[in-house]
Amino acid sequence: MKPEVYINELYKHVGETVTLKGWLYNKRSSGKVKFLILRDGTGYLQCVVFKGNVPEEIFELADKITQETSFEVTGKVKEEQRAIGGYELDVTGLKVIGWAHNYPITPKEHGIEFLIDHRHLWVRSKKQVAILKIRHRIVKAIRDFFDERGFTLFDPPIITPNASEGTSTLFEMEYFDLGKAYLTQSGQLYAEAGAMALSKVYTFGPTFRAEKSKTRRHLTEFWMVEPEMAFYDLNDDMDLAEEFLEYIVQTVIQERAEELKILERDLTYLEKVKRPFPRVSYSEAVEILKKNNVDFEWGDDFGAPDETIISEQFDKPVMIHRYPAEVKAFYMKRDPEDERLALAVDVLAPEGYGEIIGGSQREDDLDILLQRIKEHNLPQEYFEWYLDLRRYGSVPHSGFGLGLERTVAWICGLEHIRETIPFPRMIYRNTP
């Protein structure tokens, strides 16, 4: 039996005869030689079929094999720097496993709607595979970062009885005999309960926003990681967010260089993602907009064009802190030096990718939090459990949320967020 290996293991088998299984990515012909490009999920390999080295039926099979047909191939591994991946296979055996006929995504230009309609097949393409491998490495970096720093994963419910950040973007459902329930917008409120038990926790899972937005930055279903830390103030929160982003970006640069190269990603800005990041107050950010001739009123929230202009003034992520409390969530603590301001922070990615982190110090005073819930016309009965966190051993605490897909889009240099997740859900699409 010839050893069965994967393409990314070929460096261990130079000079050996091995068997691989995969799909035909592409092929070309040069007289008595057929070049079959095999993909197996770990890489790409040029398989060389010489007419004189194989039986006639194998050479004819190499001529007939079609794009995305699955097959098994046997041959000797050779180093070849000119070949894709740096190795090639001198084929001695070839066997079709499953034929593919009239594969719809051919090596030509296709419209984006066609590709999204065929997303189940589009994920096989070289660029999409590279994006999904980078996504995987970002997810691992996120988990490694928190696990190595003493955080405990704390899983919040996806079905909740109340909103965490206002009711206008909730997906609503009927929940048996209990009335209405909602798909979660955030795991943060539950993470606060976790922090009171475990000190440092993080939640990581899908979240849902029924926001009727068609911009390239929005999905209706996306993944978010949300750390929450007892005894952290806003400055501690910003320090952690800064360290976190640096760790993720530098890890991907180091460990997914080949995929970034496939995406033709310019690393100029990514290589600069190292602490310290610039920190500007909301008021200072407003002045930046005014200097750039933007008609902006203090007290308004920043839109995507505003965020782009602000981030363009810096060559690394910029942290904007102390926003007007009126544009932020009810649970954010006010600045003791200026009651108009919330102790909040947003981190804007460079190159126009917008907000990738939003966080704050949380209000830890029971009476003030009760007042905020009333001001926001929220049903107090649904928040009694949350208020208990202030009734029984309240402490200063802070946290933030990072949107996974926006982070993937930024690191990969993608124009649209829909390519960052295997099956995107947008207001006009819930298939395939």
Legacy VTK file of the C-alpha trace (Angstrom):
# vtk DataFile Version 3.0
C-alpha trace
ASCII
DATASET POLYDATA
POINTS 432 float
0.000 0.000 0.000
1.284 3.460 -0.942
0.962 5.975 1.919
-2.033 8.278 1.549
-1.043 11.865 2.340
-2.265 15.445 2.059
-0.633 18.102 -0.076
0.601 20.089 2.915
2.562 16.996 4.062
4.480 16.469 0.813
7.674 18.016 2.171
8.026 14.841 4.281
7.754 12.551 1.248
10.145 13.881 -1.408
11.356 10.965 -3.521
8.608 8.664 -2.236
5.605 7.242 -4.055
2.380 8.412 -2.426
-1.374 8.493 -3.036
-3.512 11.633 -2.751
-7.236 12.263 -3.070
-8.952 15.483 -4.048
-10.622 17.422 -6.852
-9.467 18.784 -10.189
-8.920 22.498 -9.784
-7.611 23.102 -13.303
-5.676 21.385 -16.076
-3.593 22.104 -19.145
-1.959 20.062 -21.871
1.326 20.199 -23.763
1.488 17.467 -26.383
2.423 14.238 -24.651
2.139 15.759 -21.183
-1.000 16.509 -19.132
-0.825 18.799 -16.104
-3.605 18.193 -13.580
-3.905 20.641 -10.675
-5.219 18.743 -7.654
-6.737 20.505 -4.658
-7.410 18.642 -1.426
-8.308 21.380 1.043
-4.747 21.709 2.334
-3.132 23.021 -0.847
-2.679 22.671 -4.595
-0.445 20.210 -6.446
0.642 19.911 -10.056
0.278 16.270 -11.138
2.295 15.530 -14.292
1.055 12.713 -16.559
3.687 11.720 -19.180
2.307 9.661 -22.069
5.290 7.291 -21.977
5.138 6.703 -18.231
1.557 5.477 -17.842
-0.753 3.037 -19.643
-2.721 4.506 -22.549
-6.044 4.339 -20.635
-4.623 6.503 -17.815
-3.323 9.108 -20.273
-6.757 9.184 -21.947
-8.441 9.528 -18.543
-6.182 12.501 -17.753
-7.381 14.063 -21.006
-11.080 13.484 -20.204
-11.116 14.459 -16.536
-13.237 17.559 -15.913
-13.123 20.508 -13.524
-14.121 19.503 -9.943
-14.129 15.790 -10.696
-12.877 13.963 -7.593
-10.037 11.529 -8.138
-7.245 9.515 -6.582
-3.721 9.908 -7.912
-0.516 7.997 -7.219
3.015 9.032 -8.090
6.474 10.083 -6.972
6.926 13.392 -5.150
9.488 15.821 -6.575
10.623 19.249 -5.458
9.867 21.803 -8.178
10.092 25.460 -7.190
8.392 26.592 -10.412
5.287 24.516 -9.644
2.400 25.658 -7.496
3.231 24.862 -3.872
6.875 23.999 -4.672
6.263 20.297 -5.379
4.891 18.178 -8.193
3.851 14.566 -8.660
5.094 12.261 -11.436
1.891 10.299 -11.959
1.877 6.510 -12.186
-1.783 5.872 -11.348
-5.079 7.741 -11.711
-8.612 6.774 -10.702
-11.811 8.829 -10.876
-13.950 8.796 -7.732
-16.839 11.053 -8.772
-17.349 12.782 -12.116
-18.342 16.444 -12.306
-20.203 17.476 -15.465
-20.775 21.098 -16.527
-19.471 22.606 -13.277
-21.194 26.011 -13.173
-18.295 28.134 -11.857
-15.774 28.097 -14.673
-12.455 30.008 -14.822
-14.175 33.113 -16.212
-15.803 36.171 -14.680
-19.155 35.598 -12.980
-21.502 38.179 -11.491
-21.666 38.428 -7.708
-25.324 37.353 -7.528
-24.509 34.223 -9.527
-21.631 33.435 -7.188
-23.718 34.009 -4.062
-26.489 31.806 -5.510
-23.821 29.113 -5.895
-22.093 29.853 -2.592
-22.054 26.133 -1.752
-19.715 25.686 -4.726
-18.023 29.098 -4.668
-16.389 28.228 -1.327
-14.201 25.767 -3.285
-12.425 28.549 -5.196
-8.869 29.479 -4.324
-9.648 32.938 -2.971
-12.588 31.763 -0.867
-10.544 28.899 0.585
-7.843 31.411 1.551
-10.431 33.663 3.268
-11.947 30.765 5.212
-8.510 29.581 6.364
-7.702 33.082 7.594
-11.069 33.201 9.357
-10.234 29.900 11.041
-6.860 31.237 12.206
-8.447 34.427 13.542
-10.925 32.334 15.542
-8.077 30.248 16.962
-6.082 33.404 17.782
-9.100 34.821 19.630
-9.477 31.696 21.730
-5.739 31.381 22.345
-5.481 35.017 23.440
-8.161 34.757 26.105
-7.368 31.191 27.192
-3.707 32.109 27.757
-4.718 35.113 29.909
-6.904 33.280 32.385
-10.306 33.934 30.796
-13.088 31.337 30.912
-15.407 30.750 27.958
-18.964 31.574 29.088
-21.751 30.589 26.687
-24.791 32.910 26.694
-28.232 31.932 25.341
-29.140 32.728 21.752
-32.850 33.041 22.636
-33.460 35.912 25.066
-36.500 37.588 26.658
-35.228 41.127 26.172
-33.031 43.441 24.137
-29.507 44.390 25.142
-29.153 47.453 22.920
-32.661 48.613 21.999
-35.614 46.857 20.395
-35.529 48.235 16.842
-33.136 45.598 15.474
-34.461 42.466 17.167
-35.574 39.268 15.434
-38.810 38.387 17.193
-40.423 34.975 17.676
-43.291 33.381 19.580
-41.888 31.287 22.423
-44.426 28.595 23.323
-46.829 29.877 26.016
-44.422 32.527 27.317
-45.107 35.133 24.641
-42.411 36.877 22.640
-38.718 36.038 22.653
-35.833 37.319 20.560
-32.637 36.189 18.877
-29.691 37.634 20.718
-28.068 40.905 19.660
-25.197 40.362 22.071
-24.036 38.060 24.835
-22.793 40.960 26.910
-25.436 41.174 29.652
-24.968 37.480 30.366
-21.189 37.881 30.228
-21.511 40.390 33.074
-23.078 37.642 35.182
-20.171 35.401 34.209
-17.611 38.010 35.225
-19.160 38.238 38.682
-18.630 34.482 39.062
-15.348 33.924 37.211
-13.755 37.416 37.147
-12.635 37.248 33.487
-14.847 35.622 30.842
-15.521 35.766 27.129
-18.513 34.802 25.032
-18.096 33.775 21.399
-20.985 32.911 19.135
-23.567 34.026 16.573
-25.565 37.206 17.044
-28.444 38.672 15.045
-29.435 42.205 14.040
-32.655 42.916 12.149
-31.125 46.085 10.791
-32.408 46.985 7.329
-28.998 47.902 5.992
-27.592 46.972 2.606
-24.086 48.321 3.152
-20.975 46.258 2.516
-20.304 46.247 6.289
-23.528 44.589 7.462
-24.786 41.040 7.915
-27.966 40.025 9.726
-26.242 36.979 11.262
-22.650 37.331 12.383
-20.227 36.123 15.034
-19.021 38.217 17.935
-16.509 37.707 20.729
-17.217 39.632 23.936
-14.815 39.624 26.878
-16.054 40.944 30.236
-13.765 41.706 33.159
-14.525 42.405 36.811
-12.545 45.270 38.383
-11.601 46.764 34.965
-12.186 50.439 34.237
-12.315 52.031 30.771
-8.540 52.424 30.533
-8.016 48.761 31.423
-10.601 47.875 28.780
-8.796 49.907 26.112
-5.438 48.380 27.054
-6.860 44.874 26.599
-8.541 45.718 23.281
-5.263 47.140 21.990
-3.257 44.060 23.001
-5.979 41.799 21.567
-5.994 43.388 18.111
-2.213 43.376 17.881
-2.133 39.684 18.785
-4.728 38.696 16.185
-3.228 40.653 13.296
0.396 39.712 13.916
-0.553 36.042 14.341
-2.324 36.000 10.967
0.560 37.787 9.218
2.975 35.209 10.597
0.910 32.058 10.148
-1.267 32.743 7.096
1.255 34.441 4.825
0.469 32.153 1.884
-3.264 32.885 2.059
-2.665 36.646 2.338
-0.469 36.347 -0.757
-3.248 34.545 -2.656
-5.561 37.448 -1.747
-2.863 39.909 -2.918
-3.234 41.663 0.433
-1.056 44.749 0.886
0.459 44.270 4.347
1.620 47.867 4.795
-1.082 48.812 7.283
-1.400 45.397 8.919
2.291 45.321 9.824
1.793 48.611 11.700
-0.901 47.153 13.972
1.259 47.283 17.077
0.749 49.037 20.384
0.275 51.812 21.275
-2.745 52.867 19.190
-3.763 56.510 18.934
-6.529 57.440 21.393
-8.769 60.425 20.720
-11.873 61.599 22.521
-15.202 61.902 20.733
-14.853 65.697 20.881
-11.397 65.519 19.289
-12.809 63.252 16.565
-15.533 65.823 15.868
-12.818 68.446 15.387
-11.080 66.135 12.891
-14.306 65.988 10.867
-14.738 69.750 10.945
-11.154 70.268 9.777
-12.034 68.010 6.850
-15.047 70.177 5.995
-17.662 67.740 7.285
-20.842 69.364 8.579
-21.162 67.442 11.840
-22.999 68.346 15.034
-21.557 67.437 18.437
-23.883 64.838 19.937
-24.563 62.932 16.719
-23.283 59.399 16.185
-20.632 58.774 13.550
-21.757 57.246 10.267
-19.589 55.073 8.036
-18.267 58.038 5.971
-17.357 59.870 9.192
-15.509 56.829 10.536
-13.587 56.539 7.270
-12.448 60.170 7.377
-11.348 59.862 11.009
-9.465 56.601 10.462
-7.720 57.998 7.366
-5.823 60.391 9.638
-3.973 57.440 11.212
-1.917 54.517 9.918
-3.119 52.037 12.556
-6.387 51.405 14.430
-7.665 54.473 16.289
-9.533 54.320 19.605
-12.318 56.891 20.071
-13.519 57.208 23.651
-16.047 59.101 25.764
-19.045 59.380 23.448
-22.204 61.383 24.149
-24.271 59.173 26.454
-27.408 59.841 24.362
-26.058 57.768 21.432
-24.888 54.859 23.569
-26.581 51.956 25.369
-28.298 52.273 28.740
-25.783 50.090 30.599
-22.751 52.309 29.941
-21.350 54.239 32.898
-21.239 58.032 32.689
-17.969 59.928 32.906
-17.767 61.330 36.473
-16.021 64.411 35.073
-18.740 65.112 32.476
-22.206 63.562 32.861
-22.928 64.134 29.172
-20.390 61.465 28.259
-20.414 57.682 28.462
-17.243 55.795 29.351
-17.327 54.062 25.971
-14.749 53.238 23.327
-14.953 52.296 19.647
-11.944 51.054 17.705
-11.859 51.981 14.016
-9.772 49.905 11.626
-7.650 51.720 9.054
-8.286 51.644 5.290
-11.967 52.509 5.668
-13.093 49.288 7.376
-14.917 51.091 10.160
-15.734 50.000 13.696
-14.443 46.570 14.648
-14.606 46.913 18.441
-17.176 48.609 20.628
-16.883 48.582 24.403
-17.434 50.432 27.646
-17.211 50.516 31.379
-20.570 49.299 32.692
-22.789 51.121 35.149
-22.263 49.364 38.492
-24.562 51.524 40.654
-28.012 49.962 41.175
-29.966 53.210 41.536
-28.398 54.802 38.471
-28.981 51.672 36.360
-32.646 51.605 37.438
-32.936 55.221 36.310
-31.342 54.426 32.925
-33.732 51.523 32.318
-36.683 53.849 32.959
-35.223 56.575 30.720
-34.937 54.063 27.866
-38.495 52.791 28.431
-37.278 49.241 28.964
-39.410 46.713 30.893
-37.763 46.488 34.316
-39.181 43.020 35.032
-37.030 41.504 32.277
-33.906 43.049 33.769
-34.397 42.038 37.395
-31.768 39.313 37.060
-29.363 41.880 35.554
-30.087 44.306 38.403
-29.281 41.515 40.858
-25.676 41.771 39.680
-25.654 45.254 41.249
-27.596 44.195 44.351
-25.202 41.448 45.381
-21.537 42.482 45.410
-21.371 44.998 42.574
-17.922 45.967 41.312
-16.560 48.203 38.541
-16.398 46.133 35.364
-15.848 46.597 31.653
-15.875 44.749 28.379
-16.060 45.018 24.615
-17.299 43.212 21.542
-15.373 42.428 18.357
-17.249 41.537 15.191
-15.527 38.542 13.620
-16.657 39.139 10.048
-15.619 42.804 9.976
-12.238 41.764 11.344
-11.868 39.085 8.658
-12.833 41.612 5.965
-10.237 44.079 7.211
-7.375 41.601 7.581
-8.143 40.004 4.193
-8.632 43.386 2.482
-12.102 42.478 1.192
-14.477 44.991 -0.315
-17.610 43.277 1.014
-18.310 41.421 4.251
-20.394 38.727 2.486
-17.213 36.768 1.606
-16.104 36.467 5.237
-18.600 33.809 6.341
-19.434 30.504 4.626
-23.120 31.319 4.044
-23.905 35.055 4.433
-27.311 36.203 5.627
-28.344 39.671 4.466
-31.684 41.478 4.378
-32.247 40.365 0.798
-30.801 36.837 1.100
-31.263 33.771 3.307
-30.175 31.119 0.780
-28.479 28.773 0.039
LINES 1 433
432 0 1 2 3 4 5 6 7 8 9 10 11 12 13 14 15 16 17 18 19 20 21 22 23 24 25 26 27 28 29 30 31 32 33 34 35 36 37 38 39 40 41 42 43 44 45 46 47 48 49 50 51 52 53 54 55 56 57 58 59 60 61 62 63 64 65 66 67 68 69 70 71 72 73 74 75 76 77 78 79 80 81 82 83 84 85 86 87 88 89 90 91 92 93 94 95 96 97 98 99 100 101 102 103 104 105 106 107 108 109 110 111 112 113 114 115 116 117 118 119 120 121 122 123 124 125 126 127 128 129 130 131 132 133 134 135 136 137 138 139 140 141 142 143 144 145 146 147 148 149 150 151 152 153 154 155 156 157 158 159 160 161 162 163 164 165 166 167 168 169 170 171 172 173 174 175 176 177 178 179 180 181 182 183 184 185 186 187 188 189 190 191 192 193 194 195 196 197 198 199 200 201 202 203 204 205 206 207 208 209 210 211 212 213 214 215 216 217 218 219 220 221 222 223 224 225 226 227 228 229 230 231 232 233 234 235 236 237 238 239 240 241 242 243 244 245 246 247 248 249 250 251 252 253 254 255 256 257 258 259 260 261 262 263 264 265 266 267 268 269 270 271 272 273 274 275 276 277 278 279 280 281 282 283 284 285 286 287 288 289 290 291 292 293 294 295 296 297 298 299 300 301 302 303 304 305 306 307 308 309 310 311 312 313 314 315 316 317 318 319 320 321 322 323 324 325 326 327 328 329 330 331 332 333 334 335 336 337 338 339 340 341 342 343 344 345 346 347 348 349 350 351 352 353 354 355 356 357 358 359 360 361 362 363 364 365 366 367 368 369 370 371 372 373 374 375 376 377 378 379 380 381 382 383 384 385 386 387 388 389 390 391 392 393 394 395 396 397 398 399 400 401 402 403 404 405 406 407 408 409 410 411 412 413 414 415 416 417 418 419 420 421 422 423 424 425 426 427 428 429 430 431
